[in-house]
Amino acid sequence: MKIIRYILLTVAFLIICNCTATRELQKIAGDKKLIGQINNVIAESGLTANMGIKIISLRTGETLYALNSDHLYNPASNNKLYTAAAALHYLKPQFKFKTSVWVDSTFQDSARVPRLVLVGGGDPDLYPSELQFVAEQISKKFNVIDTLIVDNSLFDAVNYGPGWMWDEGSSWHFAHIDALSFNDNCLDITVAPGDIGAKPIVSIEPKSDLIKIINNAKTITDSTNFVDLKVERQWWEHKNLFEINGTISSDSDTQIFTRNIEQPALFAGTIFLNYLIENNIIVKNNVKVGRISTLMVPIYEFYSKPLTYSVSNFLKTSDNLSGELYVKMIGTETSNQQGTWDNGMLAIKKFINDVVEIDTTKMSMVDGSGISRYNLTSPDQLTHLLKFMYSNHAFNAEFLAALPTGGWDGSLKNRMINIKNDQVIRAKTGTLSGVSCLSGYAFTKSGEPLAFSIMMSGYVGSSQPYRKLQDSIIKIFVNY
């Protein structure tokens, strides 16, 4: 009876999972008990999508469950697993990004007012407090400067990666890539109710003369005329002009909208200029983009926290900007040339192929964040990477610690909350329109360490049912 029930469950699963699939497209292997349980929960979900799953024991190397695990899927932010591993490999866990300030070498021997250059070093975590500190240190050396120059030439000037959608807009997830990145290359626009019938009160942080606001919104009390607030940068015109439309209730709480900006280096420069002025430095001319010259010398260097802190933020918050800055930094570190997607991805693929031993001719990886629709990988390949990183004692602890923990933090804070405390999940989510993935590690109640990858794509509508199915599958194998 058990054999008959197993066969019936498998047949039902094949029909429901993908009714248009040909027989050879469905490949199932693993432990019979897990196959029956997982196939059953997939069939009962009623969801139709392309699905690939791989679960392996990290203790024995045995495949516990595999469904179409050699097929290629868009990984979305699961691509960040490859990037994080390569960053730890090439840059090392204690690597620090350097932001420096340069000045004319003759400033001490001349009455001439010096020029100051802020040089970007690809730091993905440069925020107002850090730049304010740099300005305070510079104020100890100068009372007046002629011009502030921003140098972002460490990386090329290409802001968007291969295969990125041109109309992603002004969201935090789609910030421009620049060697002098600051505040996630975003600003916060705060909208608070004004007088009834009047425009709401708008403020921005951090403040920059580069930013312009058009406030078309209105404060109302009548809910029948309510229209949700919309804050959008005119990204299609490549402008830092933000339009605010819609309505806000007079008794509403303050709303904060995070939006990306154009010209990140110049944005950073205008804010650094404000900080210099706040520290009583007179700046005779405005900010411009340029490069340090051979007649300049460094007078201050600011170093980020070690890479391990950045990688943790990268994976837990799924920060796309960090991933692309890693790619270009790897490119410049390995080629001794300006960092680009080409030389950065070449090095990352070399690591994946030669060190991790995944055949990169059988996958496609074109960016570091997973935004691109050109990325393709399989559950087999992702679990192979996870197995490699788990056994790599040089930085396995840093890699595992950087992953979100189920029911606890990052993108998994509100997921798998019903899984017991002694069944730990550390994994990376991946979401694009029509794509939902989850790959990482599971530590079962018995102490068995597992690596898994669940990839789903080709559906329409909300990802929520697919995330729920992923959590149900995980609940099964953590009790294995």
C-alpha positions in Angstrom: 0.0 0.0 0.0 2.9 2.4 0.8 4.4 1.8 -2.7 1.0 2.4 -4.4 0.4 5.6 -2.3 4.0 6.8 -3.2 3.3 6.3 -6.9 0.0 8.0 -6.8 1.5 11.0 -5.0 4.3 11.3 -7.5 1.9 11.1 -10.5 -0.4 13.8 -8.9 2.6 16.0 -8.2 3.8 15.8 -11.8 0.4 16.8 -13.1 -0.2 19.6 -10.7 3.3 21.1 -10.6 3.4 21.6 -14.3 0.6 20.2 -16.4 2.4 21.2 -19.7 5.7 19.6 -18.9 7.0 16.6 -20.9 8.0 13.5 -19.0 11.8 14.2 -19.3 11.4 17.6 -17.7 10.5 16.1 -14.3 13.5 14.6 -12.6 13.0 13.5 -9.0 15.5 11.7 -6.8 16.4 11.3 -3.1 15.1 9.7 0.1 11.8 8.0 -0.6 10.2 9.4 2.6 11.2 13.0 1.8 10.1 12.6 -1.8 6.6 11.5 -0.7 6.3 14.3 1.9 7.6 17.1 -0.2 5.8 16.0 -3.4 2.6 15.9 -1.3 2.9 19.4 0.0 3.7 20.7 -3.4 0.7 19.0 -4.9 -1.6 20.2 -2.2 -0.5 23.8 -2.7 -2.0 23.7 -6.2 0.7 26.1 -7.4 1.9 25.9 -11.0 5.3 27.2 -11.7 8.7 26.0 -12.9 10.3 24.5 -9.8 13.8 23.2 -9.0 14.8 21.9 -5.6 18.0 20.3 -4.2 18.6 19.3 -0.6 21.9 17.6 0.4 23.5 16.4 3.6 26.7 18.3 4.4 27.9 15.5 6.6 27.6 12.7 4.0 27.2 14.5 0.7 24.0 12.5 0.1 21.2 14.0 -2.0 18.1 13.9 0.2 15.7 15.4 -2.4 16.1 16.7 -5.9 13.5 18.0 -8.3 14.8 19.3 -11.7 17.9 20.3 -9.8 20.0 20.6 -12.9 17.7 23.0 -14.7 18.6 26.6 -15.0 16.4 29.3 -13.3 16.8 33.0 -12.7 18.2 33.2 -9.2 17.3 36.8 -8.4 19.1 37.8 -5.2 20.3 34.2 -4.7 23.0 35.5 -7.1 24.4 37.4 -4.1 25.6 34.1 -2.6 28.2 33.8 -5.5 29.1 37.5 -5.1 29.6 37.3 -1.3 31.7 34.2 -1.6 33.9 35.8 -4.3 34.3 39.0 -2.3 35.5 37.1 0.8 37.8 35.1 -1.4 39.4 38.0 -3.3 39.2 40.9 -0.9 39.4 38.8 2.4 37.3 39.3 5.5 39.4 42.1 7.0 39.5 44.2 3.8 38.6 47.9 4.3 37.4 50.4 1.7 39.3 53.6 1.6 37.8 57.1 1.1 40.6 59.7 0.8 41.0 63.5 0.6 43.8 65.0 -1.5 45.1 68.5 -1.8 47.6 70.5 -3.9 51.1 69.6 -2.8 52.2 73.2 -2.7 49.5 74.5 -0.4 51.9 74.8 2.6 54.5 76.7 0.7 52.3 79.1 -1.1 49.7 81.8 -0.4 47.6 80.2 -3.0 44.3 78.7 -1.8 44.3 75.0 -2.3 42.0 72.7 -4.1 40.5 69.7 -2.2 39.7 66.4 -3.8 37.3 63.8 -2.3 38.3 60.4 -3.8 35.8 57.5 -3.7 37.1 54.1 -2.9 34.0 52.0 -3.7 32.8 52.0 0.0 29.1 50.7 0.0 28.6 51.8 3.6 29.6 55.5 3.5 26.9 57.4 5.4 26.5 61.0 6.7 28.2 60.3 10.1 31.3 59.0 8.3 31.5 62.0 5.9 30.8 64.4 8.8 33.8 62.9 10.6 36.0 63.4 7.6 34.9 67.0 7.3 35.8 67.6 11.0 39.3 66.2 10.4 39.8 68.4 7.4 38.7 71.5 9.3 41.7 71.0 11.6 44.0 71.6 8.6 42.2 74.4 6.6 40.2 77.5 7.0 39.6 78.1 3.3 39.8 76.1 0.1 39.4 77.2 -3.6 37.3 74.3 -5.1 36.0 70.9 -4.0 36.5 68.2 -6.6 35.0 64.7 -6.4 36.9 61.9 -8.0 35.0 58.7 -8.8 37.4 57.3 -11.4 38.3 54.1 -9.5 35.4 52.5 -11.3 34.0 53.1 -14.8 31.0 55.4 -15.4 28.5 52.7 -16.2 25.7 53.0 -13.7 23.5 50.1 -14.7 24.4 46.4 -15.1 23.8 44.1 -18.1 20.2 43.1 -18.5 18.8 45.5 -16.0 15.3 46.8 -16.8 15.5 50.4 -18.1 12.3 51.4 -16.3 13.1 50.2 -12.7 12.6 53.8 -11.6 13.8 55.6 -8.4 13.5 52.9 -5.8 16.3 52.1 -3.3 16.8 48.7 -4.9 17.9 50.3 -8.2 20.5 52.9 -7.0 23.2 54.0 -9.4 26.6 52.3 -9.1 29.5 54.7 -8.5 33.0 54.6 -7.0 32.0 57.5 -4.7 28.7 56.1 -3.4 27.1 57.8 -0.4 24.0 57.0 1.8 23.1 54.1 -0.5 23.0 56.8 -3.3 19.6 57.6 -1.9 17.8 60.3 0.1 14.8 60.2 2.4 11.9 62.5 1.5 9.7 63.1 4.5 6.0 64.2 3.9 3.9 65.5 6.9 0.4 66.9 6.9 0.1 70.7 6.4 -2.9 72.9 6.9 -6.2 71.5 5.6 -6.4 72.2 1.9 -2.7 73.2 1.7 0.4 71.4 0.5 1.9 68.9 3.0 5.2 69.8 4.6 8.2 68.2 2.8 11.8 67.9 3.9 14.8 65.9 2.6 17.7 64.2 4.3 20.6 64.5 3.6 20.2 68.0 2.2 21.8 68.8 -1.1 21.5 71.7 -3.6 21.4 69.0 -6.3 17.9 68.1 -5.3 14.7 69.8 -6.5 11.2 69.2 -5.3 7.8 69.7 -7.0 5.1 69.4 -4.4 1.7 68.8 -6.0 0.2 67.0 -3.0 -2.6 68.2 -0.8 -3.6 67.8 2.8 -7.3 66.7 3.2 -9.8 65.5 5.7 -12.4 63.9 3.2 -11.4 60.3 2.7 -13.6 60.1 -0.4 -11.1 62.1 -2.4 -8.1 60.3 -1.0 -5.3 59.4 -3.4 -2.2 57.6 -2.1 0.9 59.7 -2.0 3.4 59.1 -4.8 7.0 60.3 -4.7 8.9 59.7 -7.9 12.2 61.1 -9.3 12.1 62.0 -13.0 14.5 59.1 -13.7 13.3 59.0 -17.4 14.8 62.5 -17.8 18.0 61.6 -15.7 17.1 64.4 -13.3 17.2 64.9 -9.6 13.8 66.4 -9.7 11.3 64.8 -7.4 7.5 65.1 -7.9 5.1 64.5 -5.0 1.5 63.8 -6.0 -1.6 62.6 -4.2 -3.1 63.4 -0.8 -2.3 63.0 2.9 -4.8 63.0 5.7 -4.6 65.9 8.2 -4.4 63.4 11.0 -1.9 61.1 9.2 1.5 60.1 10.6 4.6 61.4 8.8 5.6 59.3 5.8 9.1 58.7 4.7 10.0 57.7 1.1 13.5 56.5 0.2 14.4 57.3 -3.4 17.6 57.0 -5.4 19.5 59.9 -7.0 21.3 60.8 -10.2 25.0 61.6 -10.2 26.0 60.0 -6.9 29.5 61.4 -6.8 28.3 65.0 -7.2 25.5 64.3 -4.7 28.2 63.2 -2.2 30.3 66.2 -3.0 27.5 68.7 -2.4 26.8 67.2 1.0 30.5 67.1 1.9 30.7 70.7 1.0 27.9 71.4 3.4 29.7 69.6 6.2 32.9 71.6 5.4 31.0 74.8 5.7 29.4 73.6 9.0 33.0 73.2 10.3 33.8 76.9 9.4 35.7 76.2 6.2 35.2 78.8 3.5 34.8 77.2 0.0 35.2 79.8 -2.7 33.8 77.7 -5.6 31.3 75.1 -6.1 31.7 71.3 -6.4 32.8 69.6 -9.7 33.7 66.1 -10.8 37.3 65.6 -11.7 40.5 63.7 -10.9 43.4 64.0 -8.6 46.5 65.3 -10.4 50.2 64.3 -10.1 50.7 67.6 -8.1 48.4 66.5 -5.3 49.0 64.6 -2.1 46.7 62.7 0.3 46.0 64.5 3.6 43.4 62.2 5.1 42.3 58.6 4.6 39.0 57.2 6.0 38.7 53.4 6.3 35.4 51.5 6.5 34.7 48.7 8.9 36.1 45.3 7.7 34.4 43.6 4.8 32.6 41.1 7.1 30.3 43.9 8.4 29.5 44.9 4.8 28.8 41.4 3.6 26.4 40.9 6.5 24.5 44.0 5.6 24.7 42.9 1.9 23.0 39.5 2.5 20.7 40.4 5.4 19.2 43.5 3.7 19.7 42.2 0.1 21.5 45.5 -0.8 22.0 45.5 -4.5 24.4 48.5 -4.5 26.9 46.6 -2.3 26.9 43.6 -4.7 27.8 45.7 -7.7 30.4 47.7 -5.8 32.0 44.4 -4.8 32.1 43.3 -8.4 33.9 46.4 -9.6 36.3 46.4 -6.5 37.2 42.8 -7.3 37.8 43.9 -10.9 40.2 46.7 -9.9 41.9 44.6 -7.3 42.6 41.6 -9.7 43.4 43.6 -12.8 45.1 46.8 -11.4 42.8 48.7 -13.7 39.6 50.7 -13.4 36.9 48.5 -12.0 34.2 47.4 -14.5 31.6 44.7 -14.7 33.7 43.0 -17.3 36.9 42.6 -15.3 35.0 42.1 -12.0 32.7 39.3 -13.4 35.7 37.7 -15.2 37.4 37.3 -11.8 34.3 36.1 -10.1 33.6 33.4 -12.8 37.3 32.3 -12.5 36.7 31.8 -8.8 33.5 29.9 -9.3 35.0 27.7 -12.1 38.5 27.1 -10.8 38.2 27.2 -7.0 34.6 26.2 -6.3 34.7 23.9 -9.4 31.3 24.8 -10.9 31.4 24.8 -14.7 30.6 28.4 -15.5 29.9 27.5 -19.2 26.7 25.8 -17.9 25.4 28.9 -16.1 25.1 32.7 -16.7 26.1 35.3 -14.2 26.4 38.9 -15.4 26.0 41.1 -12.2 26.6 40.9 -8.5 23.1 41.6 -7.1 20.8 39.4 -9.2 18.8 42.3 -10.7 19.6 41.1 -14.2 17.2 38.8 -16.1 20.3 37.4 -17.8 21.4 35.5 -14.7 20.7 31.7 -14.8 21.8 29.0 -12.4 20.6 25.7 -11.0 19.9 24.3 -7.5 22.7 21.8 -8.2 25.2 24.7 -8.6 23.9 26.7 -5.7 24.1 23.8 -3.3 27.6 23.0 -4.6 28.6 26.5 -3.7 27.0 26.2 -0.3 28.8 23.0 0.4 32.1 24.6 -0.7 31.6 27.6 1.6 30.6 25.4 4.5 33.8 23.4 4.3 36.1 26.4 3.6 37.6 27.1 7.0 39.1 30.4 5.8 35.8 32.2 5.9 32.9 29.8 6.5 32.0 31.4 9.8 31.8 34.9 8.2 29.7 33.6 5.4 27.2 31.7 7.6 26.9 34.6 10.0 26.1 37.0 7.2 23.0 35.1 6.1 19.6 36.0 7.4 18.3 33.7 10.1 14.8 32.3 9.8 12.3 34.0 12.1 14.9 36.3 13.4 16.5 38.9 11.1 16.9 40.4 7.7 14.7 39.2 4.9 13.7 36.1 6.9 12.6 38.0 10.0 8.9 37.2 9.4 9.3 33.8 7.9 9.6 30.3 9.4 8.5 31.7 12.7 6.9 28.4 13.7 10.1 26.4 13.2 11.6 25.4 16.6 14.6 27.2 18.0 16.8 24.1 17.7 16.1 23.9 14.0 18.1 26.9 12.6 17.7 28.2 9.1 20.3 30.5 7.5 19.4 31.4 4.0 19.2 34.0 1.2 15.9 35.0 -0.4 15.6 36.0 -4.1 12.7 37.8 -5.5 11.9 39.4 -8.9 8.5 39.6 -10.7 7.6 35.9 -11.3 10.7 34.6 -9.4 11.0 33.4 -5.8 14.0 31.6 -4.5 15.5 30.5 -1.2 18.9 28.9 -0.8 21.0 28.3 2.3 21.6 26.0 5.3 19.3 24.1 7.6 20.4 22.6 10.9 18.0 20.0 12.0 16.9 19.0 15.5 19.2 15.9 15.3 22.2 18.2 14.4 22.3 17.3 10.7 23.7 20.2 8.6 21.9 20.5 5.3 22.4 22.7 2.2 19.3 23.5 0.1 18.2 25.5 -2.8 14.5 26.1 -3.8 14.0 27.9 -7.1 10.6 28.9 -8.5 9.8 31.0 -11.6 7.3 31.5 -14.4 4.3 32.4 -12.3 2.1 35.5 -12.4 1.0 37.5 -9.3 2.1 37.6 -5.7 5.2 35.7 -4.5 3.5 35.1 -1.1 2.0 31.6 -1.9 5.4 30.5 -3.2 7.2 31.7 -0.1 4.7 29.9 2.0 5.3 26.7 0.0 9.1 27.1 0.5 8.6 27.5 4.3 6.4 24.3 4.3 9.1 22.4 2.4 11.7 23.5 4.9 9.6 22.5 7.8 9.5 19.0 6.4 13.3 18.5 5.9 14.4 20.2 9.2 12.5 17.3 10.9 14.4 14.8 8.7 
